[in-house]
Amino acid sequence: MAESLSSKPINLRDPTLFKKGSGESAIAKTLGEGVLSAQGTTPQLHHSHHEFSMPKFDHLTELERRSIALYVISFRYTANQKE
């Protein structure tokens, strides 16, 4: 499925690929703000959904975003245990 996406997903197990930080707070903040695609980098008051390579999940509570962040972080340790 990833091959068919216009913007390839990052390897969530590699913390060096997180452009806005790989800690719990940074990931939770990124989930709330989304990630602009290369075409949508011009500052604007409002961004359309199509300008994001990852949409914002600002409808989630802070606790929900932090829980997802911890889940993403857990992939690192799962990967290390399998190697």
CORSULDA-V415226 format. One record per run of one state. SS is the DSSP state (a for helix, b for strand, c for the rest). FROM is the first residue (numbers start at 1). LEN is the number of residues. Records with the same first field share a line. If there is no record, write none. Layout:
# CORSULDA-V415226
SS: FROM-LEN + FROM-LEN
This chain:
# CORSULDA-V415226
c: 1-1 + 5-10 + 18-6 + 34-1 + 37-1 + 41-8 + 55-7 + 83-1
a: 2-3 + 15-3 + 24-10 + 38-3 + 49-3 + 62-21
b: 35-2 + 52-3
